[in-house]
Amino acid sequence: ASLLLDPTRMCLIGDYKKLDVSFPEMKILEAFAETRNQILSHDEIARIMGLNITFYDPRALEKSISRLRGKIKGMYGTNAIQSIRGHGYRLVRGLISTA
């Protein structure tokens, strides 16, 4: 299933379904779509979300990713974001493109 990220409407579109995402979630998905299967570290994701990378709570970041993962899985039935233990996260290859 290929999903389309629409930054102007802040939503993910696929399977004739639209999933609204928050601004930080949209920024994360945009970064994943642009990096094309590369791993984004926790610090890179924190920077994208606008968090202070010196003082952010890694558990809060993991919770944000987990929540986003759950929203996508609930709507489209797919695990879009993979955990790379000790490194960060990456998007499943070719799953999300930007409008």
Contacts in CASP RR format, 6 or more apart in sequence:
PFRMAT RR
TARGET T0000
AUTHOR 0000-0000-0000
METHOD contacts of the structure
MODEL  1
ASLLLDPTRMCLIGDYKKLDVSFPEMKILEAFAETRNQILSHDEIARIMG
LNITFYDPRALEKSISRLRGKIKGMYGTNAIQSIRGHGYRLVRGLISTA
1 14 0 8 1.000
1 15 0 8 1.000
1 76 0 8 1.000
1 77 0 8 1.000
1 78 0 8 1.000
1 95 0 8 1.000
2 14 0 8 1.000
2 94 0 8 1.000
2 95 0 8 1.000
2 96 0 8 1.000
2 97 0 8 1.000
3 12 0 8 1.000
3 13 0 8 1.000
3 14 0 8 1.000
3 72 0 8 1.000
3 76 0 8 1.000
3 80 0 8 1.000
3 95 0 8 1.000
3 96 0 8 1.000
3 97 0 8 1.000
4 12 0 8 1.000
4 13 0 8 1.000
4 14 0 8 1.000
4 96 0 8 1.000
4 97 0 8 1.000
4 98 0 8 1.000
4 99 0 8 1.000
5 11 0 8 1.000
5 12 0 8 1.000
5 13 0 8 1.000
5 26 0 8 1.000
5 29 0 8 1.000
5 30 0 8 1.000
5 33 0 8 1.000
5 96 0 8 1.000
5 97 0 8 1.000
5 98 0 8 1.000
5 99 0 8 1.000
6 12 0 8 1.000
6 13 0 8 1.000
6 99 0 8 1.000
7 26 0 8 1.000
7 30 0 8 1.000
7 98 0 8 1.000
7 99 0 8 1.000
8 99 0 8 1.000
10 20 0 8 1.000
10 21 0 8 1.000
10 22 0 8 1.000
10 23 0 8 1.000
10 26 0 8 1.000
11 18 0 8 1.000
11 19 0 8 1.000
11 20 0 8 1.000
11 21 0 8 1.000
12 18 0 8 1.000
12 19 0 8 1.000
12 21 0 8 1.000
12 29 0 8 1.000
12 72 0 8 1.000
12 75 0 8 1.000
12 76 0 8 1.000
12 96 0 8 1.000
13 19 0 8 1.000
14 76 0 8 1.000
15 76 0 8 1.000
17 75 0 8 1.000
17 76 0 8 1.000
19 71 0 8 1.000
19 72 0 8 1.000
19 75 0 8 1.000
19 76 0 8 1.000
21 29 0 8 1.000
21 68 0 8 1.000
21 71 0 8 1.000
24 49 0 8 1.000
24 50 0 8 1.000
24 64 0 8 1.000
25 64 0 8 1.000
25 68 0 8 1.000
25 71 0 8 1.000
27 48 0 8 1.000
27 49 0 8 1.000
28 45 0 8 1.000
28 48 0 8 1.000
28 49 0 8 1.000
28 64 0 8 1.000
28 65 0 8 1.000
28 68 0 8 1.000
29 68 0 8 1.000
29 91 0 8 1.000
29 96 0 8 1.000
30 98 0 8 1.000
31 40 0 8 1.000
31 44 0 8 1.000
31 45 0 8 1.000
31 48 0 8 1.000
32 40 0 8 1.000
32 81 0 8 1.000
32 89 0 8 1.000
32 90 0 8 1.000
32 91 0 8 1.000
32 96 0 8 1.000
33 91 0 8 1.000
33 96 0 8 1.000
33 97 0 8 1.000
33 98 0 8 1.000
34 98 0 8 1.000
35 90 0 8 1.000
35 91 0 8 1.000
36 93 0 8 1.000
36 94 0 8 1.000
37 90 0 8 1.000
37 91 0 8 1.000
37 93 0 8 1.000
37 94 0 8 1.000
38 90 0 8 1.000
39 84 0 8 1.000
39 87 0 8 1.000
39 88 0 8 1.000
39 89 0 8 1.000
39 90 0 8 1.000
40 48 0 8 1.000
40 88 0 8 1.000
40 89 0 8 1.000
40 90 0 8 1.000
41 87 0 8 1.000
41 88 0 8 1.000
42 58 0 8 1.000
42 61 0 8 1.000
42 88 0 8 1.000
43 53 0 8 1.000
45 61 0 8 1.000
45 65 0 8 1.000
45 88 0 8 1.000
45 89 0 8 1.000
46 52 0 8 1.000
46 53 0 8 1.000
46 56 0 8 1.000
46 61 0 8 1.000
47 53 0 8 1.000
49 61 0 8 1.000
49 64 0 8 1.000
51 61 0 8 1.000
65 81 0 8 1.000
65 89 0 8 1.000
68 81 0 8 1.000
69 79 0 8 1.000
69 80 0 8 1.000
69 81 0 8 1.000
72 78 0 8 1.000
72 79 0 8 1.000
72 80 0 8 1.000
72 81 0 8 1.000
73 79 0 8 1.000
73 80 0 8 1.000
78 92 0 8 1.000
78 95 0 8 1.000
79 92 0 8 1.000
80 91 0 8 1.000
80 92 0 8 1.000
80 95 0 8 1.000
80 96 0 8 1.000
81 89 0 8 1.000
81 90 0 8 1.000
81 91 0 8 1.000
81 92 0 8 1.000
82 89 0 8 1.000
82 90 0 8 1.000
82 91 0 8 1.000
82 92 0 8 1.000
83 89 0 8 1.000
84 90 0 8 1.000
END
